[in-house]
Amino acid sequence: MKNVIAATIKAVRTRFIAETRQLEIVFNNGAEYRWPVDALEMLVFRDGEWLNLQPRPSDDQLRDVEIWPDGEIVEFSQISQGFEIAELVRGKLGSEAWMRALLAKRESAT
């Protein structure tokens, strides 16, 4: 059953919403998901290691967002950042360390 669903439900549209700094993905079944872009782990490979992308991307850099033809990846092409859509839907916005830091930050804010 899982493979049947994965084969039929596809991401069909995406956009960056500047007012809320959210990534929106719409699926062919009508579902719409949004994620805060600033919560996504964005990395760049420099001097032989992966580092957090700093400074964080501007709204103009994030406007150019597209879904790859297979519907599995969403990419901000101006900053070469791609994310697996299935991972985003599951709530995974980055590495385990990134997710722990995000959760700790949210818990300390409440």
N, C-alpha and C positions, 0 to 999 in steps of 0.2 A: 504494500500500500504506500509506503514512504516513497519509493521510486516513482510510482504513478503520480503522486502529488508533486514531487520535485520536477518531473518531466512536463507537467502541465501548468504549474504556477510560475510565472516569470515576471521579473521586473521589466516594466515597459516605459517608464518615464522617471526623470529625476530633475531636481532643481535645487539651487541654493537659495534659501530665504534670508536675505540680508538683515531684515528687521529683527529677526530672532536668532540669527546665525545658526540656522538649522539646515541639515540635509534632509530633503524629502525624497522618498522613493515610492512610486505608485506601481502596483502589481496588476496583472491582467484579470484578477478576480475582484478588483475594486478596492482592495486593502491599500491603505496609505500609512507609511511609517515615517517618523521624523526622529532625528538624532541631533543633539547639540554638537556642532562641528568642533567647538573648543574642547570637547571631551574625547575626541578621536585622537589616538596616538599617531602622530606624524613624525616620521624619521627620515634622516638623510645620512648617507654613508660618506664619512669624512675621515681622512687620515687612518684608514683601516678599521674604523669602528662605526657602529650605528649610534647616532646622536639625535636627540629631540630637535625637531625643526624649530629654529629660533631666528627671527621673531616669528610668532604665529602668523599664518597667512591673512592677508587683507581680504575684504569683501570682494574687491576686483579680481584677486587671484582665485577666489572660490567660485566665481560665477560660471566659469567654464567647467561644467561637470557633466559627465556622460556615463551611460551604461554600456559596457562592452557588448558586442553582438550576441554572445551566448547568454547574456542576462545574469551572469554570476558575479561580475565585478563592477563597482562604481569607481570612477576615477576623476580626480581633480587634475586635469591635464597640465595646467600651467605650473603646478608645483610637484608633478610626478608622484602623486599619492593615490594609491588604489586600495580599496577595501573589499573583502569578500562579503557579498550581500547576505549570505546565509549566516555568517558570523555576526553581522550587525543585528539581524533579526533575533538571534539568540542572546543579544545583549553584550556581546564581546566587542569592546571598543579599542582594544589593544592587547599588549602582552599581559601576563599574569601580574608582573610588578606594576604596570601601569594601572590595571584594574584595582589592585589593592590600594594604591595611592589615591585613585579616584574615590573609592568607597570610604577610605579614611577621611578624606577631605569633606565629603558629604556628611559623614557622621559627626564630625567636629563642628560643622556649621549648624547642626540641629540642637 
